[in-house]
Amino acid sequence: MTLEATDANFEGLVLQNNKLVLVDFWAEWCGPCRMVGPIVSELSEDYKGEAVMTKLDVDSNPTIAQQFGIRNIPTLLFFKNGRVVDKQVGAVPKSVLSKKIDALL
């Protein structure tokens, strides 16, 4: 299950999580974001128990988006132990994201 990250819960959900966390920065009006969303949902099932998949709406949660310098969406940040360890900007196939996750686990 993909979790919803917000300005309010980001620290606990992402930064204090001891698992690998993928954050999908997106917006409702973004076409490529709508292509990435279902992929992130599939990855949440594929990596259940190993990694956490989250989505953060940049329009509703501008503080976190600004904090991490998100200028283009979709942007996916990979966090481990509260730190950004990888980044993907733009829509990519599931296989690209799976390879990144596998390398970080």
Backbone torsions as a table, in degrees:
resi	resn	phi	psi	omega
1	MET	NA	132.5	177.3
2	THR	-82.1	130.8	-178.7
3	LEU	-96.2	150.9	178.2
4	GLU	-92.6	117.6	175.7
5	ALA	-91.1	143.5	179.1
6	THR	-136.6	169.8	174.7
7	ASP	-56.4	-37.4	-175.5
8	ALA	-73.0	-37.6	-173.9
9	ASN	-106.6	2.6	-172.5
10	PHE	-59.2	-44.7	-177.3
11	GLU	-59.7	-50.1	-179.1
12	GLY	-69.1	-41.2	-175.9
13	LEU	-74.4	-37.2	-172.9
14	VAL	-110.8	-58.3	-171.5
15	LEU	-70.4	-30.6	-179.2
16	GLN	-99.7	8.6	-178.9
17	ASN	-82.8	136.3	179.9
18	ASN	-89.3	0.4	176.3
19	LYS	-100.4	167.9	171.5
20	LEU	-66.3	132.0	-179.7
21	VAL	-124.2	126.6	173.5
22	LEU	-101.4	128.7	176.6
23	VAL	-114.5	118.9	177.9
24	ASP	-95.0	106.1	176.6
25	PHE	-84.4	121.9	-171.1
26	TRP	-146.9	175.0	172.6
27	ALA	-148.8	152.0	-177.3
28	GLU	-57.6	-37.4	-174.4
29	TRP	-82.3	-3.3	-173.5
30	CYS	-90.6	112.1	179.7
31	GLY	-58.5	-52.5	178.7
32	PRO	-60.0	-29.4	177.8
33	CYS	-63.3	-35.6	179.9
34	ARG	-69.7	-21.6	175.3
35	MET	-79.9	-35.5	-177.0
36	VAL	-77.5	-33.5	-176.5
37	GLY	-51.1	-52.2	179.1
38	PRO	-62.9	-31.1	177.9
39	ILE	-65.7	-43.7	178.7
40	VAL	-62.5	-38.8	177.3
41	SER	-62.8	-42.5	177.0
42	GLU	-62.8	-42.3	-180.0
43	LEU	-63.6	-32.6	179.2
44	SER	-63.9	-33.1	176.1
45	GLU	-77.3	-41.9	-178.8
46	ASP	-61.9	-35.1	-174.6
47	TYR	-113.3	25.3	179.5
48	LYS	-55.4	128.8	-179.7
49	GLY	87.3	-16.9	-179.3
50	GLU	-105.9	-37.0	-176.8
51	ALA	-143.5	158.9	-178.8
52	VAL	-114.3	129.1	178.9
53	MET	-107.2	128.1	-179.9
54	THR	-131.5	159.4	175.7
55	LYS	-126.6	137.9	178.3
56	LEU	-128.0	116.7	178.5
57	ASP	-76.0	113.6	-175.1
58	VAL	-68.1	-26.0	178.7
59	ASP	-72.6	-37.4	-179.2
60	SER	-85.8	-18.7	-174.6
61	ASN	-133.8	65.1	-174.3
62	PRO	-69.0	-25.2	-176.0
63	THR	-62.5	-50.7	-179.0
64	ILE	-67.1	-41.5	178.6
65	ALA	-58.3	-43.4	178.2
66	GLN	-67.5	-40.6	-178.5
67	GLN	-57.4	-36.3	-178.2
68	PHE	-101.1	11.0	173.5
69	GLY	65.8	35.5	-179.3
70	ILE	-75.6	113.6	-179.8
71	ARG	-114.4	-24.2	178.9
72	ASN	-124.5	143.0	176.0
73	ILE	-130.5	149.0	1.8
74	PRO	-74.7	141.5	169.1
75	THR	-123.4	131.9	177.0
76	LEU	-114.5	122.9	176.3
77	LEU	-108.0	139.3	178.7
78	PHE	-107.8	122.5	-178.4
79	PHE	-112.0	140.4	173.6
80	LYS	-140.0	126.2	-178.2
81	ASN	53.5	40.0	175.6
82	GLY	79.4	5.8	-177.9
83	ARG	-123.5	147.0	176.3
84	VAL	-73.0	123.4	-178.6
85	VAL	-114.6	-11.5	176.4
86	ASP	-163.5	164.5	-176.0
87	LYS	-150.3	143.1	174.5
88	GLN	-135.6	122.1	177.3
89	VAL	-108.1	130.1	178.9
90	GLY	95.1	164.5	-180.0
91	ALA	-75.3	132.2	178.0
92	VAL	-137.6	160.7	177.4
93	PRO	-64.9	157.6	178.5
94	LYS	-54.9	-37.3	-177.1
95	SER	-60.6	-34.6	179.6
96	VAL	-66.3	-45.0	-179.9
97	LEU	-68.4	-38.3	177.8
98	SER	-61.1	-42.2	178.9
99	LYS	-62.2	-41.8	178.5
100	LYS	-63.0	-46.0	-179.7
101	ILE	-62.6	-46.6	-180.0
102	ASP	-58.3	-39.5	-179.6
103	ALA	-68.9	-26.2	-176.4
104	LEU	-93.6	-16.7	-179.3
105	LEU	-74.5	NA	NA
